[in-house]
Amino acid sequence: MFLYKLEIQLEDQLTYLVVIAESDEKAFDYAESSLAVHFVKMPKVLESCIVEKKRLNKGSGYVIETKQ
């Protein structure tokens, strides 16, 4: 299993999603499902890419920076 950090460019915003998956393909599938659950209306995804990928181990995590 892997821990993925995905960068997703929506029509009106840039967002990040962290997901656990067995493969890159599954990570994108889970990302789409997570977006559908999170938003009332499914946003248009312009682009999505894997920013980081780590083996899932105890204590694994990501820092997600935001710029104000």
C-alpha positions in Angstrom: 0.0 0.0 0.0 1.1 3.5 -0.7 0.3 7.0 0.6 -0.3 9.4 -2.3 -0.4 13.2 -2.3 -2.3 14.4 -5.3 -2.6 17.9 -6.7 -5.9 18.5 -8.4 -6.6 21.6 -10.5 -10.4 22.2 -10.4 -12.1 24.8 -12.6 -12.0 27.4 -9.8 -9.4 26.3 -7.3 -6.3 24.2 -6.7 -6.7 21.5 -4.1 -4.6 18.7 -2.6 -5.8 15.2 -1.6 -4.1 12.5 0.4 -5.2 9.0 -0.3 -4.1 5.4 0.4 -4.1 3.0 -2.5 -2.4 -0.1 -3.9 -1.5 1.5 -7.3 -1.4 4.8 -9.1 -4.5 3.9 -11.1 -6.5 3.1 -7.9 -5.2 6.4 -6.3 -6.8 8.4 -9.1 -10.0 6.3 -8.8 -10.2 7.0 -5.1 -9.5 10.7 -5.6 -12.5 11.0 -8.0 -14.7 9.2 -5.4 -13.4 11.5 -2.6 -14.2 14.6 -4.6 -17.7 13.4 -5.4 -18.3 12.9 -1.7 -16.7 16.1 -0.5 -18.5 18.5 -2.9 -22.2 19.0 -3.2 -21.8 19.3 -7.0 -18.9 17.4 -8.6 -16.5 20.0 -9.8 -14.8 19.9 -13.2 -11.3 18.5 -12.9 -8.9 20.2 -15.3 -5.8 18.2 -14.3 -4.6 15.9 -11.5 -1.2 14.6 -10.8 0.7 12.7 -8.2 3.0 15.0 -6.3 4.4 12.5 -3.8 4.2 8.7 -3.3 5.4 6.9 -0.2 5.2 3.3 1.1 2.6 3.3 3.9 4.4 3.0 7.2 3.6 3.9 10.7 4.1 7.7 11.0 4.0 8.4 7.3 2.5 11.7 6.4 2.7 14.9 4.3 3.1 18.6 5.0 0.6 20.5 2.9 1.6 24.1 2.6 -0.9 26.9 1.8 0.0 30.4 0.7 -2.2 33.2 2.0 
